[in-house]
Amino acid sequence: EVGNGTIFVIDPAGRVTTIHSVPLSAGTSLTSLVKGSDGRLYGTAAEGGAAGFGTIFSVDATGTPTILHSFAGQAAGDGARPAGLMQNRDGRLYGSTRAGGESGAGTVYSIEPTGNYTILHSFDANVDGSQGSTDLLEASDGNLYGATQEDTRLFRIDVADTLTPLANPSGDLAGDLIQGADGNLYVPTRTGGVFGGGLIYGRSLQGATMLLVDLTAGPR
C-alpha cells in the first residue's frame, strides 16, 4: 500500500535502502524507531491499525513487521495516538499517548517485546496535565521522566511503575525533555512566562526547580 510510510536504513556513504513499506494494517504517521536489546526495531504509528488509533510494532532484520498492540481508544479504556518508545533496563518498552485513557487526556503504558501490554496511568488534565507527547527519558537515578503537551507538567515513573506528577513550569511543550551533563532535567515551552514567549525550565532529580530563560514573544 502506497503512502503509509517506509522503514529504511542509510549507510555512512548516504545510500538509502528501504527495508519495508508499511501496510495500512500497521498504521500511519510513524514515530522514530528504537533498537531493542533483542536486536529488533520497535516503533509506533500515531494513526491507523485495527481501530484507527495507532499501533505498536516491531521489525526484524529482514524488515518484516509484527503488530504488538493496536490502540483501541478511550471508549475501550485504552490510549490513542501514541508518541515514541523507549526501552528500560528491565527490557520493557515504555511510551505515552496523546489521547484516550479514562478522561481522554492520554496514557502512559508499558509493553514487553512479547506483546504483553499494560496501561500504567491515565492522565487527568486537571491534575497531571494532558497529552503525553514526548518520548520518555530514563534518568541517571533509574526512574523514567516525561512531560505532557498542554500546560506542560513533568512526571516521574518509579521502578514500581507508579506515576508521580512533579512540576508545572507553565506553557505548552515545545520540545523533548532531556537530562543535562549536570544531572538536571530540562524542558522548553512555547508559551508562558512573563512575556508569553515560552520558558526554558530546569529541575534537579532531588526536586529543586530553576528558570533558565524567560523568552520574549516574537514571530513564530
N, C-alpha and C positions, 0 to 999 in steps of 0.2 A: 504494500500500500504506500502510495507516494505522499509525501508531505507531513508525515508524522515524526520525522527526525531520524537521525542516524547515530551510531556509535562508531567512532573511528580512532585510529592511532596515528601519531605523527612522529617520524624519526628525526634525529638531530639535523639531517640534511633538508628537512622541510617536506619530505614526501608523506602524503596523506593516504592511508589505506582505510577504507570503510569496511568494518567487520560485521556490521549488522544494520539493516534498515528496519526500524521499529514498526511492528504491526499495530494496527489500531487497538487490538485487544490489550496491548501492553501499556497503552496510554500515550498522551501527547504532552508537550511542554516539559521536556526533560530537564532535570536539575543536573548538577555536577555529579560525577561518579566518585566512589571511594573504593580503594582496593582493600579487600578483606584479608584477614590473616590466613585464610584458606586459598588465597590466590585468585578468587573470583572478584569481579567488579559488582558493586551494588549501587543502586540509584533509585530515584523516584520520578514519577511523572505526575505533574500537578493536575492533569485532567485526563479523561478517558478511563479505560478499564471497564469492568463489568457494569458498574453503576454510574460511571461518568465522573467520579470524584477523585480519580487518580489511583496510582498503584505504587507498590514497592517491588522491585525486580532485581534479579542477579543475572550476570552474564558470564559464561565460562570462556575458556581460552579460544574456543572456536567461534565465539560470537553468538552462541545460542542462548536466548534469554529464558529465564524461569520466573513466572509471576509468583511472588511470595505472599502478596496481600493486595486485594482490591478494596479501596476505601468505600464504605457504604453510606457515609454522610450522617448528618445529625439525626434524621428520623430513625435510623437504625442504631443509634447510640455510638456511632463511630466518627472519626475525623474526616476531613475533606481538604483537598488542595495542599498536599504536603510540601514542605521545604526539603532541604537536602539531608543526608545521613552522615553520621559519624560512628566509628566502631570503638567501643570502650575496651578497657583492658580485659574485661571478663568475656570478650568475644561477641557480646550482643551489639546490635546496631540500634542507635537511638535517633529519633527525629521528632519534629513537631509539624503541626498542620495549621493552616491559616483560617480554617473554618471547621464546622462540625463540632462534635462534643455535646455535652449536656446543655450548654447555653448558646451554641453556635459560634463561640469565640475561639475555637481551636482546641487542640490537644497536644500532649507530649506522650510519646509511646516508645516501646522497645520492641525489637523483633530479633529472634535468633536466626542464624543462617538457614536453619531447617524450616523456617516459616512460622514458628510459634510467636504469636503477636499479642502484646499486652498494652492496653491504654493505662498510662501511669497517672495522668492528670487531665482534667477538662478545665480550661480557663474560664473564669468569670470576669467579665470586663469591669465590673465594679470592685473587684478585689485584687486581681493579679494581672490585669491587662487582657489584651485580646490579640489574636493573630500571631501565633508563634512562627515567625518568618525567617529567623536566622538558623544556620547550621549550629548545632550545639557544640560547645567547647569543653574538652576535658582539661581542667586546670592542674597546676602542679600539686594541689592538695588532694587530688584524686576524685574530686567532685565534678559534676557536669554543670555548666552555666549556659544560660541563654537569655534572650530578650524578646519581648513581644513588640509587634509592629506599631500599633496605635497606642498613643500615650505611653511611650516606652517604659517598660518595667523589667528589671533584671530578676532572674530567678536562679535557684540552685537546686540540683538533684543530687542527693547524697547516695551513699553506697547501698542504702536500703530502698532506693527508688522513691524517696519522699521528696516532693517539690515544696520549696520554701520561697515565697516572694521576698525580694531583698530591698529594692530601692526603686524610686521613680524619679529619674532625672528631668522629667517633663519634656514634652515634644515627641514627635513621631520619628521612628527609627530611620536612619539614613544609611546604615552600613552594618557590617558584621561586628559582633563582639570579639575582641581579641585580648590576649594576655601579653603584656609587655615584658621586656627583659628584666624589669624591676619587680615582676610578680603581680603587678596590679592589673585589673581588668579595665578596658577602655571601650567606650561605645560613642558614636556620633548620632546626633539627632538633626532632623531637617527643620524643625520648628521649635519654639520655646526659647527661653532665655529672655533677658531684659529687652533685647532688640528684636526678638521674634525670628531671628535668622538661624536659630539652632545652637547646639552646645556640643562640646567635646567633654565627655564626662568620664571620671575615673573612680574606681572603687577597689580598695585593698581586699584581700581574701579574709582579713580579720574584721571587715565591716566599715572601715574609715572611708568616707567619700570625699571627693575633690572635684571642683570645677576647673578644668584646664583652660578652656577658651569659651567665651560667650560671643558667638559670631554675630556680626551685623547683618541685617536683612539686605538683600540685593537681588539683582536679576537671577533667574533660575532657568 
